[in-house]
Amino acid sequence: MSALFNFHSFLTVVLLVICTCTYVKMQFPTILQQKTGFRGVFWKAARIGERLSPWVALGCFTMGVSIIVF
């Protein structure tokens, strides 16, 4: 089943994109400087990861536990 049609998989993909974009922006800041267009989506995901990092970390932990348990 596609991640778009399964809500649990969709949340997992969104959390992974946020975490990955934040990591890439911290390691290579010039890659995600463009704030518009296709790269702008990844810039926004990195910004969410920077500003809401405790909540994103809690979401990643919760998602990991739910994947292991269920």
All heavy atoms as TSV, in Angstrom:
chain	resi	resn	atom	element	x	y	z
A	1	MET	N	N	0.835	-1.168	0.000
A	1	MET	CA	C	0.000	0.000	0.000
A	1	MET	C	C	0.891	1.245	0.000
A	1	MET	O	O	1.923	1.284	0.654
A	1	MET	CB	C	-0.904	-0.024	1.232
A	1	MET	CG	C	-1.936	1.071	1.230
A	1	MET	SD	S	-2.998	1.023	2.669
A	1	MET	CE	C	-4.299	0.014	2.045
A	2	SER	N	N	0.484	2.242	-0.698
A	2	SER	CA	C	1.254	3.469	-0.805
A	2	SER	C	C	1.224	4.241	0.510
A	2	SER	O	O	0.268	4.169	1.287
A	2	SER	CB	C	0.674	4.330	-1.921
A	2	SER	OG	O	1.338	5.571	-1.964
A	3	ALA	N	N	2.271	5.012	0.750
A	3	ALA	CA	C	2.337	5.811	1.975
A	3	ALA	C	C	1.306	6.936	1.976
A	3	ALA	O	O	0.987	7.473	3.023
A	3	ALA	CB	C	3.731	6.392	2.140
A	4	LEU	N	N	0.778	7.275	0.825
A	4	LEU	CA	C	-0.231	8.326	0.765
A	4	LEU	C	C	-1.583	7.858	1.265
A	4	LEU	O	O	-2.386	8.657	1.737
A	4	LEU	CB	C	-0.369	8.846	-0.667
A	4	LEU	CG	C	0.852	9.548	-1.239
A	4	LEU	CD1	C	0.606	9.892	-2.693
A	4	LEU	CD2	C	1.195	10.773	-0.446
A	5	PHE	N	N	-1.854	6.569	1.167
A	5	PHE	CA	C	-3.155	6.046	1.537
A	5	PHE	C	C	-3.185	5.416	2.928
A	5	PHE	O	O	-4.237	5.125	3.451
A	5	PHE	CB	C	-3.635	5.029	0.504
A	5	PHE	CG	C	-3.756	5.633	-0.871
A	5	PHE	CD1	C	-2.964	5.178	-1.904
A	5	PHE	CD2	C	-4.650	6.650	-1.118
A	5	PHE	CE1	C	-3.074	5.724	-3.170
A	5	PHE	CE2	C	-4.768	7.205	-2.372
A	5	PHE	CZ	C	-3.978	6.744	-3.404
A	6	ASN	N	N	-2.030	5.199	3.506
A	6	ASN	CA	C	-1.935	4.634	4.845
A	6	ASN	C	C	-1.433	5.741	5.765
A	6	ASN	O	O	-0.301	6.212	5.632
A	6	ASN	CB	C	-0.978	3.449	4.846
A	6	ASN	CG	C	-0.959	2.725	6.159
A	6	ASN	OD1	O	-1.527	3.183	7.141
A	6	ASN	ND2	N	-0.285	1.586	6.171
A	7	PHE	N	N	-2.249	6.165	6.733
A	7	PHE	CA	C	-1.915	7.319	7.566
A	7	PHE	C	C	-0.670	7.074	8.402
A	7	PHE	O	O	0.167	7.973	8.555
A	7	PHE	CB	C	-3.104	7.666	8.463
A	7	PHE	CG	C	-2.920	8.944	9.219
A	7	PHE	CD1	C	-2.886	10.157	8.548
A	7	PHE	CD2	C	-2.775	8.937	10.583
A	7	PHE	CE1	C	-2.702	11.344	9.228
A	7	PHE	CE2	C	-2.601	10.115	11.277
A	7	PHE	CZ	C	-2.570	11.322	10.602
A	8	HIS	N	N	-0.499	5.880	8.922
A	8	HIS	CA	C	0.682	5.555	9.723
A	8	HIS	C	C	1.954	5.675	8.883
A	8	HIS	O	O	2.952	6.254	9.334
A	8	HIS	CB	C	0.527	4.141	10.288
A	8	HIS	CG	C	1.551	3.797	11.302
A	8	HIS	ND1	N	2.707	3.150	10.972
A	8	HIS	CD2	C	1.598	4.022	12.635
A	8	HIS	CE1	C	3.425	2.981	12.044
A	8	HIS	NE2	N	2.769	3.495	13.086
A	9	SER	N	N	1.925	5.173	7.677
A	9	SER	CA	C	3.088	5.268	6.789
A	9	SER	C	C	3.335	6.710	6.363
A	9	SER	O	O	4.484	7.142	6.250
A	9	SER	CB	C	2.885	4.398	5.558
A	9	SER	OG	O	2.785	3.061	5.922
A	10	PHE	N	N	2.278	7.454	6.147
A	10	PHE	CA	C	2.406	8.858	5.769
A	10	PHE	C	C	3.093	9.654	6.882
A	10	PHE	O	O	3.990	10.460	6.613
A	10	PHE	CB	C	1.029	9.451	5.448
A	10	PHE	CG	C	1.065	10.907	5.082
A	10	PHE	CD1	C	1.592	11.315	3.874
A	10	PHE	CD2	C	0.579	11.862	5.956
A	10	PHE	CE1	C	1.638	12.650	3.535
A	10	PHE	CE2	C	0.615	13.198	5.630
A	10	PHE	CZ	C	1.143	13.598	4.418
A	11	LEU	N	N	2.699	9.439	8.124
A	11	LEU	CA	C	3.341	10.131	9.241
A	11	LEU	C	C	4.814	9.749	9.367
A	11	LEU	O	O	5.659	10.590	9.666
A	11	LEU	CB	C	2.611	9.822	10.541
A	11	LEU	CG	C	1.287	10.525	10.749
A	11	LEU	CD1	C	0.675	10.081	12.075
A	11	LEU	CD2	C	1.438	12.023	10.717
A	12	THR	N	N	5.119	8.488	9.116
A	12	THR	CA	C	6.505	8.043	9.153
A	12	THR	C	C	7.332	8.745	8.088
A	12	THR	O	O	8.441	9.221	8.361
A	12	THR	CB	C	6.588	6.517	8.964
A	12	THR	OG1	O	5.786	5.886	9.955
A	12	THR	CG2	C	8.010	6.017	9.064
A	13	VAL	N	N	6.809	8.843	6.889
A	13	VAL	CA	C	7.521	9.507	5.797
A	13	VAL	C	C	7.711	10.988	6.107
A	13	VAL	O	O	8.795	11.550	5.891
A	13	VAL	CB	C	6.775	9.306	4.459
A	13	VAL	CG1	C	7.333	10.197	3.373
A	13	VAL	CG2	C	6.841	7.847	4.039
A	14	VAL	N	N	6.701	11.643	6.626
A	14	VAL	CA	C	6.807	13.064	6.948
A	14	VAL	C	C	7.866	13.293	8.025
A	14	VAL	O	O	8.693	14.207	7.915
A	14	VAL	CB	C	5.433	13.629	7.386
A	14	VAL	CG1	C	5.569	15.001	7.998
A	14	VAL	CG2	C	4.490	13.677	6.206
A	15	LEU	N	N	7.860	12.475	9.066
A	15	LEU	CA	C	8.875	12.615	10.114
A	15	LEU	C	C	10.283	12.359	9.577
A	15	LEU	O	O	11.226	13.062	9.935
A	15	LEU	CB	C	8.577	11.664	11.268
A	15	LEU	CG	C	7.516	12.134	12.249
A	15	LEU	CD1	C	7.187	11.019	13.232
A	15	LEU	CD2	C	7.970	13.361	12.990
A	16	LEU	N	N	10.431	11.378	8.726
A	16	LEU	CA	C	11.747	11.107	8.148
A	16	LEU	C	C	12.219	12.240	7.250
A	16	LEU	O	O	13.401	12.587	7.251
A	16	LEU	CB	C	11.722	9.789	7.371
A	16	LEU	CG	C	11.682	8.533	8.227
A	16	LEU	CD1	C	11.499	7.309	7.340
A	16	LEU	CD2	C	12.938	8.415	9.048
A	17	VAL	N	N	11.319	12.849	6.495
A	17	VAL	CA	C	11.692	13.986	5.644
A	17	VAL	C	C	12.123	15.165	6.504
A	17	VAL	O	O	13.130	15.815	6.214
A	17	VAL	CB	C	10.522	14.368	4.699
A	17	VAL	CG1	C	10.746	15.727	4.070
A	17	VAL	CG2	C	10.340	13.320	3.627
A	18	ILE	N	N	11.383	15.443	7.572
A	18	ILE	CA	C	11.737	16.557	8.448
A	18	ILE	C	C	13.104	16.324	9.084
A	18	ILE	O	O	13.961	17.218	9.086
A	18	ILE	CB	C	10.650	16.760	9.523
A	18	ILE	CG1	C	9.386	17.324	8.881
A	18	ILE	CG2	C	11.144	17.690	10.632
A	18	ILE	CD1	C	8.200	17.393	9.814
A	19	CYS	N	N	13.324	15.141	9.595
A	19	CYS	CA	C	14.608	14.837	10.243
A	19	CYS	C	C	15.768	14.870	9.244
A	19	CYS	O	O	16.839	15.404	9.541
A	19	CYS	CB	C	14.545	13.482	10.924
A	19	CYS	SG	S	13.420	13.445	12.326
A	20	THR	N	N	15.565	14.321	8.073
A	20	THR	CA	C	16.613	14.299	7.064
A	20	THR	C	C	16.955	15.700	6.582
A	20	THR	O	O	18.131	16.060	6.447
A	20	THR	CB	C	16.194	13.425	5.873
A	20	THR	OG1	O	15.885	12.119	6.348
A	20	THR	CG2	C	17.287	13.350	4.833
A	21	CYS	N	N	15.941	16.511	6.321
A	21	CYS	CA	C	16.192	17.882	5.851
A	21	CYS	C	C	16.902	18.709	6.912
A	21	CYS	O	O	17.783	19.508	6.591
A	21	CYS	CB	C	14.879	18.547	5.453
A	21	CYS	SG	S	14.178	17.885	3.951
A	22	THR	N	N	16.538	18.521	8.165
A	22	THR	CA	C	17.203	19.247	9.239
A	22	THR	C	C	18.669	18.838	9.342
A	22	THR	O	O	19.550	19.687	9.487
A	22	THR	CB	C	16.492	18.998	10.579
A	22	THR	OG1	O	15.116	19.342	10.423
A	22	THR	CG2	C	17.095	19.826	11.684
A	23	TYR	N	N	18.933	17.554	9.232
A	23	TYR	CA	C	20.319	17.073	9.292
A	23	TYR	C	C	21.134	17.608	8.119
A	23	TYR	O	O	22.257	18.076	8.310
A	23	TYR	CB	C	20.340	15.546	9.303
A	23	TYR	CG	C	21.731	14.985	9.302
A	23	TYR	CD1	C	22.485	14.965	10.460
A	23	TYR	CD2	C	22.296	14.475	8.133
A	23	TYR	CE1	C	23.770	14.455	10.467
A	23	TYR	CE2	C	23.574	13.968	8.125
A	23	TYR	CZ	C	24.308	13.961	9.298
A	23	TYR	OH	O	25.580	13.466	9.291
A	24	VAL	N	N	20.560	17.557	6.922
A	24	VAL	CA	C	21.284	18.035	5.736
A	24	VAL	C	C	21.556	19.532	5.856
A	24	VAL	O	O	22.646	20.011	5.504
A	24	VAL	CB	C	20.490	17.708	4.448
A	24	VAL	CG1	C	21.044	18.448	3.256
A	24	VAL	CG2	C	20.506	16.213	4.197
A	25	LYS	N	N	20.597	20.290	6.363
A	25	LYS	CA	C	20.798	21.735	6.495
A	25	LYS	C	C	21.882	22.046	7.524
A	25	LYS	O	O	22.626	23.004	7.365
A	25	LYS	CB	C	19.502	22.425	6.884
A	25	LYS	CG	C	19.660	23.921	6.890
A	25	LYS	CD	C	18.375	24.645	7.018
A	25	LYS	CE	C	18.676	26.130	6.913
A	25	LYS	NZ	N	17.597	26.945	7.303
A	26	MET	N	N	21.980	21.247	8.575
A	26	MET	CA	C	23.027	21.475	9.571
A	26	MET	C	C	24.419	21.118	9.024
A	26	MET	O	O	25.396	21.774	9.348
A	26	MET	CB	C	22.757	20.654	10.829
A	26	MET	CG	C	21.564	21.105	11.596
A	26	MET	SD	S	21.806	22.773	12.202
A	26	MET	CE	C	20.116	23.277	12.370
A	27	GLN	N	N	24.504	20.089	8.201
A	27	GLN	CA	C	25.794	19.647	7.676
A	27	GLN	C	C	26.237	20.456	6.457
A	27	GLN	O	O	27.411	20.785	6.321
A	27	GLN	CB	C	25.737	18.161	7.305
A	27	GLN	CG	C	25.506	17.251	8.480
A	27	GLN	CD	C	26.615	17.329	9.504
A	27	GLN	OE1	O	27.786	17.361	9.166
A	27	GLN	NE2	N	26.224	17.378	10.770
A	28	PHE	N	N	25.290	20.742	5.567
A	28	PHE	CA	C	25.584	21.450	4.317
A	28	PHE	C	C	24.568	22.587	4.133
A	28	PHE	O	O	23.586	22.430	3.414
A	28	PHE	CB	C	25.498	20.497	3.121
A	28	PHE	CG	C	26.293	19.241	3.289
A	28	PHE	CD1	C	25.665	18.041	3.586
A	28	PHE	CD2	C	27.664	19.256	3.159
A	28	PHE	CE1	C	26.389	16.880	3.736
A	28	PHE	CE2	C	28.401	18.091	3.318
A	28	PHE	CZ	C	27.765	16.896	3.611
A	29	PRO	N	N	24.778	23.725	4.768
A	29	PRO	CA	C	23.759	24.782	4.751
A	29	PRO	C	C	23.512	25.403	3.378
A	29	PRO	O	O	22.433	25.948	3.140
A	29	PRO	CB	C	24.293	25.815	5.731
A	29	PRO	CG	C	25.703	25.478	5.981
A	29	PRO	CD	C	25.912	24.060	5.598
A	30	THR	N	N	24.462	25.306	2.462
A	30	THR	CA	C	24.259	25.940	1.159
A	30	THR	C	C	23.267	25.178	0.281
A	30	THR	O	O	22.711	25.750	-0.655
A	30	THR	CB	C	25.592	26.068	0.400
A	30	THR	OG1	O	26.171	24.772	0.267
A	30	THR	CG2	C	26.544	26.986	1.141
A	31	ILE	N	N	23.037	23.907	0.583
A	31	ILE	CA	C	22.127	23.102	-0.251
A	31	ILE	C	C	20.693	23.585	-0.106
A	31	ILE	O	O	19.948	23.659	-1.082
A	31	ILE	CB	C	22.238	21.604	0.120
A	31	ILE	CG1	C	23.606	21.075	-0.286
A	31	ILE	CG2	C	21.138	20.800	-0.552
A	31	ILE	CD1	C	23.840	19.645	0.108
A	32	LEU	N	N	20.298	23.957	1.103
A	32	LEU	CA	C	18.906	24.330	1.349
A	32	LEU	C	C	18.743	25.826	1.606
A	32	LEU	O	O	18.024	26.246	2.494
A	32	LEU	CB	C	18.353	23.530	2.536
A	32	LEU	CG	C	18.201	22.045	2.310
A	32	LEU	CD1	C	17.743	21.354	3.573
A	32	LEU	CD2	C	17.228	21.769	1.185
A	33	GLN	N	N	19.398	26.658	0.820
A	33	GLN	CA	C	19.241	28.102	0.968
A	33	GLN	C	C	18.053	28.642	0.179
A	33	GLN	O	O	17.490	29.659	0.549
A	33	GLN	CB	C	20.496	28.833	0.518
A	33	GLN	CG	C	21.605	28.783	1.532
A	33	GLN	CD	C	22.796	29.581	1.093
A	33	GLN	OE1	O	22.928	29.928	-0.074
A	33	GLN	NE2	N	23.678	29.872	2.021
A	34	GLN	N	N	17.682	27.979	-0.883
A	34	GLN	CA	C	16.589	28.460	-1.721
A	34	GLN	C	C	15.256	28.226	-1.018
A	34	GLN	O	O	14.931	27.117	-0.609
A	34	GLN	CB	C	16.607	27.735	-3.064
A	34	GLN	CG	C	15.657	28.317	-4.070
A	34	GLN	CD	C	15.805	27.625	-5.410
A	34	GLN	OE1	O	16.588	26.696	-5.559
A	34	GLN	NE2	N	15.051	28.072	-6.371
A	35	LYS	N	N	14.470	29.304	-0.876
A	35	LYS	CA	C	13.231	29.224	-0.109
A	35	LYS	C	C	11.987	29.093	-0.974
A	35	LYS	O	O	10.886	29.044	-0.458
A	35	LYS	CB	C	13.098	30.466	0.770
A	35	LYS	CG	C	14.220	30.593	1.765
A	35	LYS	CD	C	14.111	31.861	2.555
A	35	LYS	CE	C	15.312	31.999	3.456
A	35	LYS	NZ	N	15.337	33.278	4.149
A	36	THR	N	N	12.142	29.043	-2.276
A	36	THR	CA	C	10.995	28.915	-3.168
A	36	THR	C	C	11.192	27.715	-4.086
A	36	THR	O	O	12.292	27.189	-4.221
A	36	THR	CB	C	10.811	30.186	-4.024
A	36	THR	OG1	O	11.998	30.393	-4.792
A	36	THR	CG2	C	10.546	31.402	-3.159
A	37	GLY	N	N	10.126	27.307	-4.722
A	37	GLY	CA	C	10.195	26.201	-5.666
A	37	GLY	C	C	10.249	24.851	-4.975
A	37	GLY	O	O	9.812	24.688	-3.837
A	38	PHE	N	N	10.788	23.874	-5.688
A	38	PHE	CA	C	10.841	22.500	-5.182
A	38	PHE	C	C	11.736	22.383	-3.952
A	38	PHE	O	O	11.404	21.699	-2.997
A	38	PHE	CB	C	11.324	21.572	-6.297
A	38	PHE	CG	C	11.313	20.128	-5.909
A	38	PHE	CD1	C	10.117	19.460	-5.701
A	38	PHE	CD2	C	12.496	19.437	-5.746
A	38	PHE	CE1	C	10.102	18.125	-5.333
A	38	PHE	CE2	C	12.500	18.106	-5.389
A	38	PHE	CZ	C	11.296	17.455	-5.182
A	39	ARG	N	N	12.877	23.078	-3.977
A	39	ARG	CA	C	13.768	23.050	-2.828
A	39	ARG	C	C	13.170	23.769	-1.625
A	39	ARG	O	O	13.554	23.517	-0.490
A	39	ARG	CB	C	15.098	23.698	-3.162
A	39	ARG	CG	C	16.047	22.821	-3.887
A	39	ARG	CD	C	17.354	23.550	-4.007
A	39	ARG	NE	N	18.396	22.725	-4.523
A	39	ARG	CZ	C	19.560	23.198	-4.887
A	39	ARG	NH1	N	19.816	24.475	-4.788
A	39	ARG	NH2	N	20.479	22.382	-5.347
A	40	GLY	N	N	12.231	24.647	-1.863
A	40	GLY	CA	C	11.584	25.368	-0.774
A	40	GLY	C	C	10.815	24.456	0.155
A	40	GLY	O	O	10.707	24.720	1.354
A	41	VAL	N	N	10.273	23.377	-0.371
A	41	VAL	CA	C	9.566	22.406	0.464
A	41	VAL	C	C	10.538	21.783	1.465
A	41	VAL	O	O	10.218	21.635	2.654
A	41	VAL	CB	C	8.915	21.311	-0.411
A	41	VAL	CG1	C	8.302	20.226	0.439
A	41	VAL	CG2	C	7.896	21.918	-1.346
A	42	PHE	N	N	11.729	21.459	1.012
A	42	PHE	CA	C	12.728	20.870	1.899
A	42	PHE	C	C	13.271	21.908	2.877
A	42	PHE	O	O	13.592	21.585	4.021
A	42	PHE	CB	C	13.848	20.227	1.089
A	42	PHE	CG	C	13.356	19.122	0.203
A	42	PHE	CD1	C	13.455	19.198	-1.171
A	42	PHE	CD2	C	12.769	18.000	0.764
A	42	PHE	CE1	C	12.994	18.182	-1.977
A	42	PHE	CE2	C	12.305	16.964	-0.032
A	42	PHE	CZ	C	12.413	17.067	-1.406
A	43	TRP	N	N	13.381	23.173	2.447
A	43	TRP	CA	C	13.795	24.244	3.348
A	43	TRP	C	C	12.773	24.410	4.480
A	43	TRP	O	O	13.140	24.576	5.635
A	43	TRP	CB	C	13.946	25.550	2.576
A	43	TRP	CG	C	14.349	26.690	3.445
A	43	TRP	CD1	C	15.611	27.012	3.828
A	43	TRP	CD2	C	13.480	27.650	4.062
A	43	TRP	NE1	N	15.576	28.116	4.640
A	43	TRP	CE2	C	14.282	28.526	4.797
A	43	TRP	CE3	C	12.111	27.847	4.043
A	43	TRP	CZ2	C	13.754	29.582	5.516
A	43	TRP	CZ3	C	11.589	28.901	4.762
A	43	TRP	CH2	C	12.397	29.758	5.482
A	44	LYS	N	N	11.493	24.348	4.125
A	44	LYS	CA	C	10.440	24.472	5.134
A	44	LYS	C	C	10.456	23.284	6.094
A	44	LYS	O	O	10.234	23.445	7.297
A	44	LYS	CB	C	9.078	24.595	4.468
A	44	LYS	CG	C	8.907	25.919	3.772
A	44	LYS	CD	C	7.609	25.989	2.993
A	44	LYS	CE	C	7.580	27.267	2.180
A	44	LYS	NZ	N	6.431	27.352	1.303
A	45	ALA	N	N	10.715	22.094	5.575
A	45	ALA	CA	C	10.808	20.914	6.439
A	45	ALA	C	C	11.988	21.048	7.403
A	45	ALA	O	O	11.882	20.705	8.583
A	45	ALA	CB	C	10.947	19.649	5.604
A	46	ALA	N	N	13.097	21.582	6.908
A	46	ALA	CA	C	14.258	21.801	7.779
A	46	ALA	C	C	13.957	22.860	8.828
A	46	ALA	O	O	14.372	22.739	9.985
A	46	ALA	CB	C	15.469	22.211	6.947
A	47	ARG	N	N	13.226	23.884	8.455
A	47	ARG	CA	C	12.849	24.936	9.409
A	47	ARG	C	C	11.936	24.376	10.505
A	47	ARG	O	O	12.081	24.707	11.673
A	47	ARG	CB	C	12.157	26.071	8.670
A	47	ARG	CG	C	11.744	27.224	9.529
A	47	ARG	CD	C	12.901	27.922	10.154
A	47	ARG	NE	N	13.691	28.552	9.132
A	47	ARG	CZ	C	14.790	29.241	9.357
A	47	ARG	NH1	N	15.205	29.388	10.581
A	47	ARG	NH2	N	15.468	29.764	8.378
A	48	ILE	N	N	11.012	23.512	10.125
A	48	ILE	CA	C	10.150	22.862	11.122
A	48	ILE	C	C	10.997	22.028	12.071
A	48	ILE	O	O	10.792	22.047	13.284
A	48	ILE	CB	C	9.082	21.989	10.425
A	48	ILE	CG1	C	8.067	22.871	9.710
A	48	ILE	CG2	C	8.388	21.071	11.420
A	48	ILE	CD1	C	7.136	22.112	8.798
A	49	GLY	N	N	11.951	21.298	11.538
A	49	GLY	CA	C	12.817	20.476	12.373
A	49	GLY	C	C	13.684	21.291	13.310
A	49	GLY	O	O	13.986	20.870	14.428
A	50	GLU	N	N	14.099	22.491	12.872
A	50	GLU	CA	C	14.918	23.346	13.730
A	50	GLU	C	C	14.095	23.962	14.854
A	50	GLU	O	O	14.512	23.978	16.002
A	50	GLU	CB	C	15.537	24.474	12.911
A	50	GLU	CG	C	16.598	24.040	11.949
A	50	GLU	CD	C	17.028	25.162	11.031
A	50	GLU	OE1	O	16.370	26.225	11.015
A	50	GLU	OE2	O	18.021	24.977	10.318
A	51	ARG	N	N	12.952	24.464	14.524
A	51	ARG	CA	C	12.162	25.213	15.505
A	51	ARG	C	C	11.355	24.317	16.434
A	51	ARG	O	O	11.105	24.684	17.567
A	51	ARG	CB	C	11.231	26.181	14.794
A	51	ARG	CG	C	12.006	27.252	14.070
A	51	ARG	CD	C	11.157	28.411	13.758
A	51	ARG	NE	N	11.970	29.436	13.113
A	51	ARG	CZ	C	11.488	30.536	12.636
A	51	ARG	NH1	N	10.205	30.775	12.711
A	51	ARG	NH2	N	12.289	31.424	12.075
A	52	LEU	N	N	10.915	23.187	15.945
A	52	LEU	CA	C	10.094	22.283	16.756
A	52	LEU	C	C	10.840	20.999	17.093
A	52	LEU	O	O	10.237	19.931	17.186
A	52	LEU	CB	C	8.796	21.958	16.009
A	52	LEU	CG	C	7.882	23.135	15.687
A	52	LEU	CD1	C	6.702	22.674	14.849
A	52	LEU	CD2	C	7.394	23.787	16.957
A	53	SER	N	N	12.144	21.098	17.287
A	53	SER	CA	C	12.949	19.891	17.461
A	53	SER	C	C	12.524	19.017	18.642
A	53	SER	O	O	12.549	17.792	18.507
A	53	SER	CB	C	14.429	20.245	17.555
A	53	SER	OG	O	14.675	21.099	18.635
A	54	PRO	N	N	12.123	19.559	19.794
A	54	PRO	CA	C	11.673	18.642	20.853
A	54	PRO	C	C	10.414	17.863	20.459
A	54	PRO	O	O	10.284	16.676	20.766
A	54	PRO	CB	C	11.386	19.555	22.046
A	54	PRO	CG	C	12.106	20.814	21.765
A	54	PRO	CD	C	12.190	20.932	20.290
A	55	TRP	N	N	9.504	18.517	19.762
A	55	TRP	CA	C	8.268	17.847	19.346
A	55	TRP	C	C	8.538	16.840	18.232
A	55	TRP	O	O	7.922	15.768	18.195
A	55	TRP	CB	C	7.235	18.868	18.891
A	55	TRP	CG	C	6.749	19.697	20.035
A	55	TRP	CD1	C	7.105	20.984	20.331
A	55	TRP	CD2	C	5.856	19.281	21.067
A	55	TRP	NE1	N	6.477	21.391	21.468
A	55	TRP	CE2	C	5.703	20.372	21.948
A	55	TRP	CE3	C	5.177	18.108	21.333
A	55	TRP	CZ2	C	4.900	20.300	23.066
A	55	TRP	CZ3	C	4.372	18.046	22.451
A	55	TRP	CH2	C	4.232	19.129	23.302
A	56	VAL	N	N	9.436	17.177	17.328
A	56	VAL	CA	C	9.800	16.228	16.266
A	56	VAL	C	C	10.493	15.017	16.870
A	56	VAL	O	O	10.230	13.882	16.475
A	56	VAL	CB	C	10.678	16.921	15.200
A	56	VAL	CG1	C	11.227	15.921	14.202
A	56	VAL	CG2	C	9.888	18.002	14.481
A	57	ALA	N	N	11.371	15.238	17.839
A	57	ALA	CA	C	12.046	14.117	18.503
A	57	ALA	C	C	11.043	13.237	19.236
A	57	ALA	O	O	11.135	12.001	19.175
A	57	ALA	CB	C	13.091	14.646	19.481
A	58	LEU	N	N	10.091	13.843	19.903
A	58	LEU	CA	C	9.045	13.074	20.574
A	58	LEU	C	C	8.214	12.283	19.563
A	58	LEU	O	O	7.876	11.118	19.796
A	58	LEU	CB	C	8.144	13.996	21.387
A	58	LEU	CG	C	7.025	13.324	22.163
A	58	LEU	CD1	C	7.597	12.466	23.278
A	58	LEU	CD2	C	6.076	14.364	22.710
A	59	GLY	N	N	7.907	12.911	18.422
A	59	GLY	CA	C	7.167	12.207	17.375
A	59	GLY	C	C	7.951	11.043	16.800
A	59	GLY	O	O	7.387	9.968	16.550
A	60	CYS	N	N	9.250	11.226	16.604
A	60	CYS	CA	C	10.090	10.133	16.093
A	60	CYS	C	C	10.168	8.991	17.101
A	60	CYS	O	O	10.105	7.819	16.719
A	60	CYS	CB	C	11.489	10.643	15.777
A	60	CYS	SG	S	11.573	11.677	14.320
A	61	PHE	N	N	10.319	9.324	18.369
A	61	PHE	CA	C	10.361	8.294	19.403
A	61	PHE	C	C	9.038	7.538	19.466
A	61	PHE	O	O	9.031	6.299	19.508
A	61	PHE	CB	C	10.689	8.929	20.761
A	61	PHE	CG	C	10.744	7.928	21.874
A	61	PHE	CD1	C	11.852	7.104	22.001
A	61	PHE	CD2	C	9.705	7.807	22.763
A	61	PHE	CE1	C	11.922	6.179	23.025
A	61	PHE	CE2	C	9.755	6.887	23.792
A	61	PHE	CZ	C	10.868	6.074	23.915
A	62	THR	N	N	7.936	8.262	19.452
A	62	THR	CA	C	6.616	7.633	19.494
A	62	THR	C	C	6.389	6.756	18.260
A	62	THR	O	O	5.855	5.645	18.377
A	62	THR	CB	C	5.522	8.711	19.585
A	62	THR	OG1	O	5.799	9.550	20.701
A	62	THR	CG2	C	4.157	8.102	19.744
A	63	MET	N	N	6.794	7.240	17.102
A	63	MET	CA	C	6.611	6.468	15.871
A	63	MET	C	C	7.475	5.208	15.911
A	63	MET	O	O	7.026	4.131	15.494
A	63	MET	CB	C	6.993	7.317	14.654
A	63	MET	CG	C	6.650	6.678	13.339
A	63	MET	SD	S	4.896	6.367	13.091
A	63	MET	CE	C	4.249	7.999	13.108
A	64	GLY	N	N	8.699	5.309	16.437
A	64	GLY	CA	C	9.554	4.131	16.552
A	64	GLY	C	C	8.971	3.087	17.479
A	64	GLY	O	O	8.985	1.896	17.176
A	65	VAL	N	N	8.451	3.523	18.615
A	65	VAL	CA	C	7.831	2.589	19.554
A	65	VAL	C	C	6.597	1.944	18.937
A	65	VAL	O	O	6.385	0.733	19.056
A	65	VAL	CB	C	7.496	3.303	20.881
A	65	VAL	CG1	C	6.615	2.444	21.767
A	65	VAL	CG2	C	8.759	3.702	21.611
A	66	SER	N	N	5.796	2.725	18.237
A	66	SER	CA	C	4.581	2.165	17.637
A	66	SER	C	C	4.906	1.181	16.517
A	66	SER	O	O	4.182	0.199	16.329
A	66	SER	CB	C	3.668	3.274	17.113
A	66	SER	OG	O	4.226	3.896	15.982
A	67	ILE	N	N	6.006	1.410	15.804
A	67	ILE	CA	C	6.400	0.469	14.745
A	67	ILE	C	C	6.890	-0.840	15.368
A	67	ILE	O	O	6.565	-1.930	14.882
A	67	ILE	CB	C	7.475	1.101	13.839
A	67	ILE	CG1	C	6.847	2.161	12.948
A	67	ILE	CG2	C	8.159	0.040	12.973
A	67	ILE	CD1	C	7.834	2.948	12.136
A	68	ILE	N	N	7.627	-0.735	16.461
A	68	ILE	CA	C	8.141	-1.942	17.112
A	68	ILE	C	C	7.007	-2.740	17.759
A	68	ILE	O	O	6.948	-3.963	17.644
A	68	ILE	CB	C	9.205	-1.580	18.164
A	68	ILE	CG1	C	10.459	-1.079	17.451
A	68	ILE	CG2	C	9.544	-2.769	19.050
A	68	ILE	CD1	C	11.511	-0.505	18.382
A	69	VAL	N	N	6.085	-2.049	18.402
A	69	VAL	CA	C	5.007	-2.730	19.140
A	69	VAL	C	C	3.916	-3.239	18.203
A	69	VAL	O	O	3.425	-4.359	18.357
A	69	VAL	CB	C	4.417	-1.789	20.221
A	69	VAL	CG1	C	3.208	-2.405	20.872
A	69	VAL	CG2	C	5.472	-1.443	21.249
A	70	PHE	N	N	3.525	-2.447	17.248
A	70	PHE	CA	C	2.387	-2.832	16.393
A	70	PHE	C	C	2.875	-3.363	15.107
A	70	PHE	O	O	3.130	-3.085	14.158
A	70	PHE	CB	C	1.434	-1.660	16.201
A	70	PHE	CG	C	0.851	-1.189	17.506
A	70	PHE	CD1	C	1.191	0.039	18.022
A	70	PHE	CD2	C	-0.010	-1.987	18.211
A	70	PHE	CE1	C	0.651	0.480	19.211
A	70	PHE	CE2	C	-0.550	-1.550	19.416
A	70	PHE	CZ	C	-0.223	-0.314	19.911
